């Protein structure tokens, strides 16, 4: 109901103006996200068909695996907890529009096991974070985010 009332009060031109603004802000948003990724040794994840959310790897948050000291499954579980903690830090600081996805996270719901939970594939090779250049975002908010 709230969305319907908001759209009615904005009118078609107001809504189209917000869409146009979001489209114009995507380029600087992408550039700043890529700059942050490069600064910390991460990569911008390209998804040409998604014009709202952008992703960066979070490989540098994962501690190195010491061969012979721990099994792969134990390592992935420990790293998944570290990556999830980063996501909780963003949430606790009221950062909205982000999503953190640990690598190879497994969740069980009922009888079903979900491998790569939160990702679009079971075996994506990186933990990653997405950030949305959403409708209503302003240039000042982009500066504050980065």
DATABEL-V77433 format. One record per pair of residues at least 4 apart in sequence whose ideal C-beta (glycine too) atoms are under 7 Angstrom apart, sorted by the first residue. I is the first residue (numbers start at 1). J is the second residue. Records with the same first field share a line. If there is no record, write none. Layout:
# DATABEL-V77433
I->J  J
This chain:
# DATABEL-V77433
1->5
2->6
3->7
4->8
5->9
6->10
7->15
10->14  15
12->16
13->17
14->18
15->19
16->20
17->21
18->22  135  136
19->23  135
20->24
21->25
22->26  133  134  135  137
25->29  133  137  139  142
26->30  51  133
27->31
28->32  142
29->33  133  142
30->34  54
31->35
32->36  142  146
33->37  44  54  56  131
34->38  44
35->39
36->40  146
37->42  43  44  56
40->60
41->60
42->56  57  58  59  60
43->56  57
44->54  56
45->55  56  57  128
47->55
52->132  133  134
53->130  131  132
54->130  131  133
55->128  129  130
56->128  129
57->126  128
58->83  86  127  128  129
59->126  127
61->82  83  86  127
62->79  82  127
63->79
65->70  75
66->70
70->74  75
71->75
72->76
73->77
74->78
75->79
76->80  103  104
77->81
78->82
79->83  103
80->84  102  103  105
81->85
83->87  100  102  127
84->88  100  102
85->89
86->90  100
87->91  100
88->92
89->93
90->95  98  100
91->95
97->131  132  134
98->129  130  131
99->129  130
100->129
101->118  119  127  128
102->127
103->124  126  127
104->116  123
105->116  117  118
106->113  114  115  117
107->114  117
108->113
109->114
115->122
116->121  122  123  124
119->124
133->137
137->141  142
139->143
140->144
141->145
142->146
